[in-house]
């Protein structure tokens, strides 16, 4: 597997500064390396299958904050794996899957034995091309995260991909005006992802969670159902440090796109 060229060590910076996406990945692995090891194999393994801008980061960050659900993130993205490899001075182009899994199990499993991870459809496809089936890890529970409003998702996907600001703390590489043609292109990408998941991953999913539901009035019901289904105590609140990235200008632009399509 070819390694990406990633940024080297950085100087001290305030933790609330905006960071680039590669820097955020690097910070994550440095933080994980400092954690006390969980000894043994996880007692329960949970996966979240999603597409970009479906709300998976929003949900997984809240689960992380409980301290009971592991630290779910995109550890099987090749970008993440490359970051880990470079930080550990691994020059070999062949990924040692067992070594990486040992690291993840030791550093991201919560004290109660819960390990969790999320993976996007395209990341699953990349691993599959390498001859690796992600779901062979034997997950006890697999949740598929979906979004009903595909137009808003496509706009958000286009904007995040063009700016590389995937979360509220990411530093955008540019300020962009998302064109209608770009929204349409990312709608096609989402349609292709749905087709891929129907053929390759949906059979592994136990339950589908919809963004519009867990971001709305059913939030605590869904959140606590996920926790209790996996042997964790119910929570009193839903807490995340991630902030909504869309603004009124974005909403107005999406409304214009719907009018252009004739579906307003």
Backbone bond lengths (Angstrom), bond angles and torsions (degrees), N, CA, C in turn:
res aa  C-N    CA-C-N  psi(-1)  N-CA   C-N-CA  omega(-1)  CA-C   N-CA-C  phi
1 X - - - 1.460 - - 1.529 108.75 -
2 X 1.311 116.62 126.33 1.453 121.29 -177.91 1.516 110.77 -73.91
3 X 1.319 115.99 132.32 1.457 120.84 -179.72 1.524 110.46 -83.24
4 X 1.312 116.60 145.90 1.460 121.49 173.88 1.524 109.40 -82.38
5 X 1.314 116.61 157.66 1.453 120.92 171.91 1.516 107.53 -85.91
6 X 1.306 116.41 117.81 1.465 121.52 -175.20 1.515 110.06 -117.24
7 X 1.325 118.60 159.10 1.460 121.05 -178.71 1.518 111.71 -65.53
8 X 1.314 115.98 147.37 1.453 121.45 178.35 1.515 110.95 -80.73
9 X 1.354 117.72 -172.51 1.461 121.81 -179.22 1.515 111.40 -56.83
10 X 1.315 115.82 143.90 1.458 121.87 -178.88 1.511 110.46 -112.52
11 X 1.313 114.75 162.90 1.454 120.18 176.46 1.513 110.23 -77.31
12 X 1.342 116.80 176.52 1.459 120.71 179.48 1.520 110.64 -65.13
13 X 1.312 116.35 140.94 1.450 121.05 176.35 1.521 108.45 -149.09
14 X 1.302 115.91 151.90 1.463 120.37 -178.58 1.513 109.89 -62.17
15 X 1.326 115.80 141.55 1.462 119.51 -175.11 1.516 111.82 -68.42
16 X 1.332 117.59 -17.73 1.458 118.52 -179.13 1.529 111.98 -95.62
17 X 1.349 118.81 5.59 1.453 121.88 175.76 1.521 110.02 -69.97
18 X 1.329 115.69 149.01 1.449 119.21 172.81 1.523 108.64 -67.66
19 X 1.316 116.50 142.71 1.457 120.93 179.93 1.518 109.16 -130.38
20 X 1.329 116.13 156.72 1.456 119.76 176.00 1.523 109.03 -73.99
21 X 1.316 115.74 163.91 1.464 120.44 179.91 1.532 111.55 -60.01
22 X 1.356 120.18 -44.89 1.468 118.92 175.92 1.525 112.88 -61.11
23 X 1.326 117.30 -37.02 1.463 119.88 178.40 1.524 111.07 -66.61
24 X 1.314 116.42 -37.01 1.472 118.90 178.72 1.529 110.76 -64.82
25 X 1.319 116.15 -40.60 1.467 118.66 177.10 1.531 110.50 -62.22
26 X 1.311 116.35 -42.38 1.465 120.16 -179.68 1.526 110.70 -63.48
27 X 1.314 116.97 -42.54 1.468 120.22 178.79 1.528 111.19 -61.58
28 X 1.334 115.65 -39.77 1.461 119.97 179.82 1.523 110.52 -59.18
29 X 1.307 117.88 -50.06 1.463 120.15 -176.48 1.520 112.07 -69.38
30 X 1.316 117.62 -32.41 1.470 119.05 175.60 1.531 110.13 -66.96
31 X 1.335 115.66 -39.03 1.470 119.54 177.97 1.525 110.68 -65.27
32 X 1.323 116.57 -42.50 1.456 120.29 179.84 1.526 111.55 -63.61
33 X 1.324 116.62 -39.27 1.462 120.39 -177.99 1.525 111.53 -61.67
34 X 1.327 117.42 -25.96 1.463 121.80 -178.35 1.524 112.96 -85.36
35 X 1.338 116.89 -9.44 1.461 120.04 -178.17 1.523 111.70 -74.63
36 X 1.320 115.62 149.89 1.457 120.91 174.11 1.522 109.25 -66.13
37 X 1.318 116.72 137.31 1.459 120.64 -178.21 1.526 112.30 -66.72
38 X 1.317 115.72 138.58 1.463 120.72 165.36 1.524 106.01 -83.60
39 X 1.294 117.48 129.80 1.461 121.89 -175.56 1.528 109.85 -94.49
40 X 1.331 115.86 127.63 1.460 120.45 178.98 1.511 111.67 98.15
41 X 1.314 115.91 -176.85 1.456 121.91 178.80 1.521 109.49 -87.76
42 X 1.328 117.60 151.43 1.474 119.89 178.21 1.526 111.81 -58.72
43 X 1.323 114.70 146.60 1.466 119.85 176.58 1.523 111.28 -80.75
44 X 1.334 115.18 -25.52 1.465 119.42 -179.89 1.528 108.88 -147.53
45 X 1.337 116.06 133.36 1.458 121.35 -179.25 1.531 109.22 -118.21
46 X 1.326 115.74 129.20 1.461 122.05 -176.81 1.520 109.49 -126.36
47 X 1.322 116.65 138.72 1.461 121.36 178.04 1.522 110.66 -125.03
48 X 1.333 114.98 146.62 1.460 122.35 173.77 1.525 107.18 -117.45
49 X 1.313 116.85 122.26 1.454 123.18 178.73 1.520 107.84 -105.06
50 X 1.324 116.53 130.07 1.464 118.27 -172.96 1.523 111.12 -152.36
51 X 1.319 114.28 178.43 1.463 122.41 168.24 1.516 106.86 -121.71
52 X 1.317 116.16 163.26 1.456 120.55 -177.66 1.528 111.54 -59.16
53 X 1.319 115.24 140.80 1.470 124.91 176.26 1.524 112.37 64.84
54 X 1.324 116.20 32.44 1.468 120.61 176.55 1.519 111.90 -96.90
55 X 1.336 117.48 -1.10 1.456 120.95 -177.89 1.513 113.63 93.85
56 X 1.327 117.47 9.42 1.463 120.29 -176.75 1.526 112.09 -65.09
57 X 1.328 117.39 -38.69 1.475 119.69 179.47 1.524 110.57 -66.12
58 X 1.325 116.50 -38.90 1.460 122.92 178.89 1.524 110.75 -58.95
59 X 1.340 116.39 -48.55 1.457 120.94 -179.86 1.525 111.58 -69.53
60 X 1.329 116.79 -45.81 1.463 120.09 -176.27 1.522 112.13 -66.75
61 X 1.327 117.97 -33.44 1.461 120.09 177.12 1.521 110.71 -64.97
62 X 1.336 116.59 -40.21 1.470 120.16 178.13 1.527 111.03 -65.95
63 X 1.324 117.58 -38.75 1.463 121.03 177.25 1.525 110.70 -65.63
64 X 1.314 116.37 -40.51 1.473 121.66 176.32 1.529 110.17 -58.04
65 X 1.328 116.56 -42.17 1.465 120.98 -175.17 1.533 112.65 -66.40
66 X 1.321 117.92 -17.13 1.466 119.20 177.93 1.524 111.83 -72.63
67 X 1.334 117.63 -21.77 1.460 121.30 -176.97 1.521 113.19 73.87
68 X 1.342 116.66 6.80 1.460 122.04 -175.91 1.527 113.37 -116.94
69 X 1.330 116.87 -2.53 1.462 119.43 -167.46 1.524 112.82 -126.51
70 X 1.322 117.16 29.06 1.454 119.65 -175.69 1.521 110.12 67.47
71 X 1.326 116.04 -159.06 1.470 121.48 178.25 1.522 107.18 -129.46
72 X 1.329 117.93 80.09 1.465 120.02 -174.07 1.524 113.26 -67.95
73 X 1.318 115.68 122.40 1.462 121.32 177.73 1.522 108.44 -152.12
74 X 1.331 116.15 -178.44 1.470 121.57 -173.12 1.531 111.52 -88.33
75 X 1.315 116.79 56.92 1.458 120.80 -174.13 1.523 113.52 -65.38
76 X 1.330 117.91 -17.20 1.455 119.77 -178.29 1.526 112.34 -104.72
77 X 1.328 115.88 15.36 1.459 121.17 164.39 1.529 107.37 -72.63
78 X 1.324 117.64 137.12 1.462 119.47 179.32 1.517 111.59 -61.45
79 X 1.346 117.06 -30.22 1.465 119.75 176.89 1.526 110.66 -63.84
80 X 1.317 116.98 -42.03 1.467 121.01 178.34 1.525 110.46 -66.45
81 X 1.321 116.67 -45.11 1.463 120.29 -179.34 1.525 110.53 -61.02
82 X 1.334 117.01 -40.98 1.463 120.92 179.16 1.524 111.73 -64.39
83 X 1.330 116.09 -37.27 1.464 120.11 177.47 1.525 110.18 -62.62
84 X 1.321 116.41 -48.14 1.470 120.98 178.76 1.522 110.75 -59.30
85 X 1.324 116.47 -42.94 1.465 120.50 -177.91 1.525 110.93 -63.75
86 X 1.317 117.23 -43.04 1.467 119.02 -178.53 1.531 111.01 -68.37
87 X 1.324 116.79 -40.66 1.464 119.18 179.56 1.524 111.74 -64.28
88 X 1.330 116.67 -25.05 1.457 121.00 179.99 1.527 112.02 -101.84
89 X 1.345 115.69 14.85 1.472 121.72 176.37 1.530 112.18 55.06
90 X 1.319 115.35 40.98 1.461 120.48 177.76 1.522 107.51 -94.68
91 X 1.324 115.42 106.85 1.461 120.78 -176.33 1.517 112.43 -92.81
92 X 1.314 116.97 -17.59 1.455 121.48 -178.29 1.525 109.27 -62.31
93 X 1.322 116.67 133.53 1.462 119.92 -178.98 1.526 112.41 -78.95
94 X 1.308 117.64 -4.67 1.468 121.03 178.47 1.518 109.33 -98.08
95 X 1.322 116.55 124.35 1.451 121.30 -179.16 1.523 110.31 -74.38
96 X 1.340 115.89 126.58 1.462 121.44 172.76 1.528 107.14 -88.67
97 X 1.317 115.84 95.24 1.462 120.87 -173.41 1.518 111.13 -61.60
98 X 1.323 116.89 -42.41 1.468 119.99 -177.16 1.520 111.67 -63.90
99 X 1.314 117.37 -40.06 1.469 120.18 178.45 1.520 110.71 -63.94
100 X 1.328 115.87 -42.16 1.461 120.03 -179.90 1.524 110.59 -66.03
101 X 1.327 117.13 -42.77 1.457 120.32 178.02 1.523 111.33 -62.37
102 X 1.322 116.75 -40.92 1.471 119.99 177.90 1.519 110.43 -58.38
103 X 1.340 116.24 -42.19 1.470 120.56 178.30 1.532 110.11 -62.38
104 X 1.318 117.15 -49.10 1.467 120.81 -177.56 1.524 111.86 -62.65
105 X 1.312 116.90 -44.91 1.464 119.80 179.95 1.527 111.17 -62.60
106 X 1.341 116.56 -40.05 1.465 120.39 -177.80 1.520 112.16 -72.51
107 X 1.325 117.07 -36.31 1.458 120.45 -169.99 1.525 115.83 -102.07
108 X 1.324 118.10 -15.62 1.473 118.54 -177.66 1.524 113.52 -118.36
109 X 1.330 118.23 -8.04 1.464 120.21 177.05 1.520 109.67 -74.49
110 X 1.315 117.20 131.88 1.469 120.50 179.63 1.529 109.87 -75.29
111 X 1.344 118.20 161.52 1.465 121.26 -175.24 1.529 114.51 -55.47
112 X 1.331 117.37 -24.34 1.469 120.26 179.42 1.530 112.44 -83.33
113 X 1.331 117.27 2.67 1.456 121.01 175.69 1.511 115.62 91.35
114 X 1.341 117.83 12.60 1.467 120.89 -179.16 1.531 110.06 -93.28
115 X 1.314 115.46 126.80 1.468 123.40 174.08 1.518 107.61 -114.70
116 X 1.326 117.00 133.64 1.461 119.81 178.85 1.529 110.18 -139.93
117 X 1.310 115.24 152.90 1.460 121.81 -176.32 1.518 108.12 -153.74
118 X 1.318 116.24 153.09 1.459 118.52 172.97 1.521 109.03 -122.50
119 X 1.324 115.26 152.06 1.456 120.80 -179.28 1.518 109.01 -143.85
120 X 1.333 116.10 135.79 1.461 120.63 175.19 1.522 109.54 -85.88
121 X 1.314 115.81 159.75 1.463 121.09 -178.15 1.524 111.69 -57.12
122 X 1.339 117.49 -43.70 1.462 119.19 -177.23 1.529 111.23 -67.67
123 X 1.339 117.18 -29.89 1.459 120.49 177.65 1.526 110.72 -68.78
124 X 1.330 115.64 -39.23 1.466 120.08 175.02 1.527 109.80 -60.66
125 X 1.326 116.65 -42.79 1.461 120.99 -179.34 1.531 111.27 -63.70
126 X 1.340 117.05 -38.97 1.463 120.47 178.41 1.524 111.00 -62.75
127 X 1.332 116.58 -44.69 1.462 120.11 178.68 1.526 111.09 -64.45
128 X 1.316 115.53 -38.82 1.467 120.24 -179.02 1.525 110.43 -61.52
129 X 1.334 116.60 -39.53 1.463 120.51 178.39 1.525 111.66 -64.63
130 X 1.343 116.16 -24.80 1.459 121.15 177.99 1.524 111.94 -86.99
131 X 1.334 116.24 1.53 1.455 120.37 -179.66 1.516 114.00 85.51
132 X 1.343 117.26 17.01 1.460 121.69 -178.53 1.526 109.68 -112.48
133 X 1.318 117.29 128.80 1.461 121.55 174.66 1.525 108.10 -102.76
134 X 1.314 115.72 109.28 1.461 122.66 -177.33 1.523 111.54 -53.32
135 X 1.316 117.86 -41.75 1.463 121.09 -173.78 1.532 113.47 -77.02
136 X 1.336 117.18 -3.16 1.458 119.96 172.69 1.527 112.14 -68.21
137 X 1.336 116.94 -8.82 1.464 120.37 177.15 1.521 111.71 -66.99
138 X 1.312 117.27 -14.49 1.457 120.68 176.20 1.516 113.56 75.23
139 X 1.322 116.20 63.14 1.460 120.95 -178.39 1.524 110.91 -76.12
140 X 1.323 115.06 141.33 1.466 120.88 177.11 1.518 111.13 -77.31
141 X 1.332 116.30 -29.02 1.459 120.67 -179.38 1.524 108.58 -147.31
142 X 1.325 116.05 133.47 1.465 121.46 176.98 1.527 108.15 -126.40
143 X 1.321 115.81 123.13 1.463 122.13 177.58 1.526 108.89 -109.43
144 X 1.300 115.77 130.89 1.458 120.56 171.92 1.526 107.68 -96.09
145 X 1.315 117.24 130.33 1.467 121.30 179.53 1.528 108.25 -106.71
146 X 1.319 116.22 126.15 1.459 121.61 -176.70 1.526 110.29 -129.35
147 X 1.313 114.89 165.60 1.469 121.03 178.19 1.526 107.84 -132.33
148 X 1.323 116.93 129.39 1.461 120.88 -178.24 1.527 111.45 -71.11
149 X 1.334 115.82 -44.23 1.465 120.89 -175.16 1.525 109.01 -80.98
150 X 1.322 115.62 88.18 1.460 120.83 -176.29 1.534 112.31 -70.00
151 X 1.319 117.54 -27.97 1.471 119.04 179.03 1.524 110.35 -67.74
152 X 1.334 116.70 -46.89 1.469 119.37 177.74 1.524 110.55 -63.66
153 X 1.331 116.47 -37.57 1.461 119.60 178.40 1.527 110.65 -64.64
154 X 1.327 117.25 -43.02 1.461 120.82 -179.45 1.524 110.93 -64.47
155 X 1.338 117.38 -41.02 1.466 119.73 177.36 1.528 110.11 -61.77
156 X 1.333 116.40 -47.71 1.465 121.11 -179.34 1.525 110.91 -62.19
157 X 1.324 116.70 -39.75 1.468 122.78 178.31 1.527 109.67 -61.78
158 X 1.337 116.59 -48.13 1.462 120.90 -179.68 1.524 111.13 -60.93
159 X 1.327 116.36 -46.18 1.461 120.25 -177.73 1.524 111.26 -64.08
160 X 1.336 116.87 -44.19 1.461 120.39 -179.05 1.525 111.13 -65.96
161 X 1.329 116.83 -40.57 1.454 119.99 -178.38 1.528 111.58 -69.05
162 X 1.315 116.40 -37.09 1.470 120.28 -179.90 1.528 112.13 -73.23
163 X 1.325 116.80 -33.37 1.465 120.48 -177.88 1.520 112.83 -96.92
164 X 1.351 116.76 -17.40 1.471 124.06 -174.89 1.537 111.45 62.55
165 X 1.320 116.42 24.03 1.466 121.56 174.15 1.521 107.02 -103.95
166 X 1.334 115.99 89.35 1.454 121.12 -174.30 1.522 112.78 -86.29
167 X 1.325 117.06 -19.93 1.461 121.89 176.87 1.513 109.01 -133.60
168 X 1.326 115.95 166.99 1.463 120.42 -175.46 1.525 113.18 -63.32
169 X 1.338 118.03 -21.05 1.463 120.11 179.20 1.510 114.33 -94.25
170 X 1.342 117.23 3.11 1.461 120.59 -177.98 1.526 110.88 -85.32
171 X 1.330 115.49 144.11 1.455 121.76 178.48 1.526 109.36 -86.37
172 X 1.338 118.85 119.79 1.472 119.91 179.65 1.524 110.90 -69.32
173 X 1.322 116.24 142.79 1.467 119.50 178.65 1.524 110.66 -85.03
174 X 1.339 116.72 -12.40 1.462 120.64 179.31 1.517 109.32 -163.09
175 X 1.322 115.73 158.70 1.450 121.78 171.01 1.527 107.24 -98.30
176 X 1.311 117.09 125.54 1.457 119.01 -173.12 1.524 111.67 -127.51
177 X 1.306 114.98 155.44 1.456 123.02 168.37 1.517 106.05 -110.38
178 X 1.325 116.95 112.30 1.460 120.56 -175.21 1.528 109.41 -73.42
179 X 1.324 115.37 120.39 1.459 121.09 -179.15 1.530 110.98 -77.56
180 X 1.320 115.79 155.94 1.459 120.14 177.39 1.525 111.02 -58.20
181 X 1.333 116.08 -39.21 1.463 119.19 -179.61 1.533 111.25 -63.05
182 X 1.326 116.92 -31.60 1.468 120.39 178.83 1.521 111.13 -73.43
183 X 1.341 116.64 -39.01 1.472 119.06 175.66 1.524 109.37 -60.36
184 X 1.335 116.07 -43.94 1.460 120.00 -179.73 1.532 110.89 -63.26
185 X 1.326 116.60 -39.39 1.476 120.13 -179.66 1.519 110.96 -64.36
186 X 1.331 116.75 -41.07 1.460 119.39 -179.43 1.530 111.72 -75.09
187 X 1.316 117.23 -25.53 1.463 119.64 170.72 1.529 110.08 -62.19
188 X 1.332 115.93 -40.56 1.458 120.08 177.70 1.521 110.92 -64.67
189 X 1.333 116.49 -39.93 1.466 120.13 177.68 1.523 110.26 -60.86
190 X 1.329 116.92 -44.20 1.466 120.37 179.22 1.528 111.02 -63.70
191 X 1.320 116.91 -38.34 1.466 120.47 177.22 1.530 110.20 -63.67
192 X 1.329 116.54 -40.75 1.464 120.74 177.82 1.535 110.60 -64.18
193 X 1.329 116.62 -39.62 1.470 120.51 177.69 1.531 110.71 -62.43
194 X 1.336 115.98 -44.58 1.462 119.27 179.83 1.531 110.70 -60.67
195 X 1.322 116.26 -39.76 1.462 120.36 178.39 1.530 110.16 -65.91
196 X 1.323 116.65 -40.99 1.463 120.19 178.66 1.527 110.87 -63.11
197 X 1.334 117.27 -44.58 1.460 120.15 -178.37 1.526 111.44 -66.16
198 X 1.324 116.94 -38.66 1.465 119.93 178.37 1.525 110.49 -59.57
199 X 1.337 116.57 -35.14 1.460 120.91 -176.61 1.524 113.38 -87.29
200 X 1.343 116.92 -26.25 1.465 118.61 -168.35 1.524 117.07 -124.57
201 X 1.318 118.65 -24.68 1.466 118.61 -171.63 1.518 115.23 -129.32
202 X 1.320 118.56 -22.54 1.472 119.94 -174.94 1.522 112.05 -59.50
203 X 1.326 117.49 -29.43 1.464 119.82 -178.41 1.526 112.57 -66.73
204 X 1.323 117.28 -17.33 1.464 120.90 179.02 1.531 112.23 -88.57
205 X 1.326 117.37 -14.58 1.460 121.70 -173.61 1.519 111.88 -80.96
206 X 1.329 115.99 136.77 1.461 121.51 177.73 1.533 112.48 -95.16
207 X 1.324 115.67 -26.69 1.473 119.37 -175.61 1.521 109.33 -157.36
208 X 1.332 115.76 144.22 1.467 121.08 175.16 1.524 109.37 -105.08
209 X 1.313 115.38 128.91 1.466 122.03 178.34 1.526 107.26 -111.36
210 X 1.322 116.82 129.45 1.462 121.50 -174.82 1.532 110.06 -103.38
211 X 1.326 115.15 131.10 1.472 121.39 -176.56 1.517 111.97 -54.26
212 X 1.323 116.92 -46.85 1.463 119.29 -176.59 1.518 112.36 -61.78
213 X 1.335 117.44 -23.60 1.462 121.15 177.74 1.532 110.99 -81.03
214 X 1.360 117.39 -50.36 1.461 117.55 -175.81 1.528 112.86 -79.23
215 X 1.331 117.26 -9.03 1.465 119.61 173.19 1.524 110.96 -94.85
216 X 1.337 116.37 -0.67 1.461 121.32 -177.05 1.515 113.03 -114.93
217 X 1.338 116.75 -150.73 1.471 121.08 -175.04 1.530 114.20 -62.17
218 X 1.341 118.13 -23.18 1.468 120.60 -179.06 1.537 113.04 -85.80
219 X 1.314 115.68 8.78 1.460 119.75 -172.19 1.524 113.66 -52.81
220 X 1.323 117.67 -55.52 1.463 120.13 -175.79 1.525 111.82 -67.20
221 X 1.318 117.15 -35.03 1.469 120.40 178.11 1.529 110.25 -61.92
222 X 1.330 116.78 -47.52 1.464 120.94 -179.23 1.523 110.68 -68.62
223 X 1.315 116.39 -43.70 1.467 121.81 -178.80 1.528 110.59 -58.69
224 X 1.307 115.87 -48.56 1.468 119.59 -178.75 1.523 112.51 -71.74
225 X 1.311 117.08 -28.51 1.461 118.83 175.35 1.529 110.34 -65.21
226 X 1.325 116.75 -41.86 1.462 120.31 178.02 1.528 109.90 -62.75
227 X 1.315 116.57 -43.82 1.463 120.10 -179.33 1.527 111.27 -62.82
228 X 1.329 117.04 -51.90 1.463 119.84 -174.69 1.520 112.38 -70.72
229 X 1.336 117.65 -30.04 1.467 120.03 175.92 1.525 111.51 -60.31
230 X 1.320 115.77 -24.29 1.455 120.82 -176.00 1.533 113.03 -112.83
231 X 1.340 115.11 24.54 1.456 120.87 172.91 1.506 115.38 75.66
232 X 1.319 117.65 17.82 1.470 121.74 179.80 1.531 109.49 -103.97
233 X 1.317 117.80 149.44 1.465 119.53 178.77 1.522 111.62 -68.73
234 X 1.316 115.75 148.15 1.462 120.80 177.16 1.525 109.71 -63.52
235 X 1.325 115.62 151.06 1.464 121.72 -178.54 1.526 110.52 -99.62
236 X 1.324 115.62 156.89 1.468 120.70 177.25 1.523 112.22 -88.90
237 X 1.333 116.22 -20.95 1.460 119.46 179.89 1.521 110.18 -151.45
238 X 1.314 114.99 168.34 1.461 123.56 179.52 1.519 106.57 -110.99
239 X 1.327 116.75 111.09 1.461 119.92 -174.86 1.514 110.67 -121.60
240 X 1.314 116.78 129.35 1.454 121.98 174.33 1.525 108.93 -142.00
241 X 1.317 116.07 146.70 1.467 120.49 177.39 1.531 111.17 -89.49
242 X 1.330 117.09 -6.92 1.462 120.25 -179.78 1.522 110.23 -78.23
243 X 1.309 115.67 141.38 1.458 121.53 -179.37 1.527 110.10 -111.19
244 X 1.317 115.35 152.79 1.462 121.08 177.22 1.518 109.52 -62.19
245 X 1.335 116.98 131.77 1.460 120.58 -176.97 1.526 113.49 -93.88
246 X 1.330 117.48 -23.52 1.460 119.07 -179.21 1.520 110.70 -74.50
247 X 1.311 116.36 154.51 1.464 121.79 179.93 1.531 109.23 -133.90
248 X 1.325 115.83 -178.54 1.465 119.83 -176.74 1.527 111.66 -63.47
249 X 1.323 116.89 -35.64 1.464 120.52 178.66 1.535 110.45 -63.57
250 X 1.332 115.53 -40.93 1.469 119.82 177.09 1.520 110.56 -61.88
251 X 1.332 116.65 -46.77 1.466 120.91 -178.20 1.528 110.83 -61.31
252 X 1.331 116.76 -38.81 1.465 120.37 178.95 1.534 110.45 -66.77
253 X 1.320 116.85 -38.28 1.458 120.79 -179.93 1.535 110.51 -67.42
254 X 1.329 116.20 -40.00 1.462 120.58 177.56 1.531 109.96 -64.09
255 X 1.329 116.83 -40.33 1.471 120.88 178.60 1.527 110.90 -61.97
256 X 1.326 116.97 -39.23 1.470 120.81 177.64 1.530 110.63 -65.07
257 X 1.328 115.85 -37.78 1.466 119.45 178.60 1.529 110.85 -65.70
258 X 1.342 116.31 -39.70 1.464 119.50 177.95 1.534 110.05 -63.46
259 X 1.341 116.96 -41.29 1.452 120.88 178.49 1.531 110.16 -62.65
260 X 1.325 116.46 -41.34 1.466 121.12 179.28 1.527 111.30 -62.04
261 X 1.341 115.29 -37.34 1.459 120.68 177.76 1.534 112.04 -75.32
262 X 1.344 116.11 -21.08 1.442 120.39 -176.54 1.506 113.42 83.76
263 X 1.363 116.40 24.44 1.462 120.36 -179.66 1.521 111.79 -118.08
264 X 1.324 117.44 15.13 1.469 120.87 -178.10 1.527 109.94 -68.99
